[in-house]
Amino acid sequence: ASSDPKSSSRTSPVQPASATPVDTSTPPSPEPPTDTATPPPSSTEPPTVERMSTLYPNAPIFGGSIDSLDMVQGAVGDCFFIGAASALACSTAQKMNPIGRLFVASDTKLGIYALVFFKNGGWEWVIVDDYIATNGTNPLYACAPNNSELWPMILEKAYAKVHYCWDTIDGGWGREALADMT
């Protein structure tokens, strides 16, 4: 039985030639290893979050007519989306209300808004709340220049949600944003 290679390997394990010996002279560090699998925080992660109704009490979703100057870009690099929304806001088909028709339901008191975007060959509903990222007093992302209406903040938030997160709309093509909204 001692000449059988299977039985000898069971009683005395053979160390491969490429194995590195373990240094037992230095005790292990008491510090736990750092988690390298955790990604760094998002570049668009907000420092504070406020409700739109708290920042802008009694502000309507639309403050009169929808205009291309109603939307100002914030901290996200989504100028392609801001440009597409502004183009729709000032389109000659104003009586079709291309921006307003994206808003299909809302309750400003509860802070819940439902919008639709054309994705994957059909209209997809997106429901968002009225919590927005701020620097403590002002929105970090898109807003109306005089803060008199809510639609720019709601529209951009819903667009980020339909694309899964803020980071995914940090750069893009205007033609894709137009296709998503028409």
Buried (B, 14 or more C-beta within 10 A) or exposed (E): EEEEEEEEEEEEEEEEEEEEEEEEEEEEEEEEEEEEEEEEEEEBEBEEEBBBBEBBEEBEBBBEEBBBEBBBBBBBBBBBBBBBBBBBBBBEEBEEBBBBEBBEEBEBEEBEBBBBBBEEEEEEEBEBEBBBBBEEEEBBBBBBEEBEBBBBBBBBBBBBBBBEEBBBBBEBEBEEBBEBBB
